[in-house]
């Protein structure tokens, strides 16, 4: 018994299977197999419009990915694995493989970062005239700078916190670790901009000993570490889609000026309203 898919459905499913990770030949072959009990390899090649010299490679891949199975009779036949089994199991295996690949890449990157940083330092031939200032527009790089300074802070951590807020478990962990080291931590947030998730996070900070106050409005995002290093982030007023550009600095005068700005707003701020 056979049931051919209507062409419009065939094309739609064909594209969606490719979106899951099958290539064009694999997706076509699987859809043809679904409408039939079993096929010889060369018969499938003709029905799915896969080149004869490619069909064995395609079928081997479908079997390996769990979309097809071999039925051994007088000749080798192939049939489809039920979609409710094939697709979830394929995605599960792919997810595990990607997670393992990411772990392997992370381990490799740890050593690579140190080696390349050393080579970069040597290649620059010393500090440039503006090495104490760095403009960063890529959010991922901004996060790396922020976490590095938060990990290294020893005496004082000050921050203007305003939306859009980022919730990162690693950031929360680093703030609590800084407080546990005896670092004075003060956060100034904009009033009326918190959702429940951020409110709970700040309540947790307060329990850990982080000082928190609220201001009616703040001019920028700002983080200051030990009065020397830090970053400020400004919203680009020109482009249509809001984008934050960060300036990362390591300069005593800049740090002193930014701390003065923070203290001015801190003095005028109100008490943080704990959640209930």
Secondary structure, DSSP 8 states (H G I E B T S, - for coil): ------HHHHHHHHHHHHHHT--HHHHHHHHHHHTSS-EEHHHHHHHHT--HHHHHHHHHHHHHHTSEEEEESSSEEEEE--HHHHHHHHHHHHHHHHHHHHHHHHHHHHHHHHHHHHHHHHHHTS--TTTTEEEE--HHHHHHHHHHHHHH--SEEEEEE-SS----HHHHHHHHHHHHTT-EEEEEEETT---HHHHHHHHHHHHTT-EEEEES--SSEEEEETTTEEEEEEE-SSSSS--EEEEEEE-HHHHHHHHHHHHHHHHT-EE-----
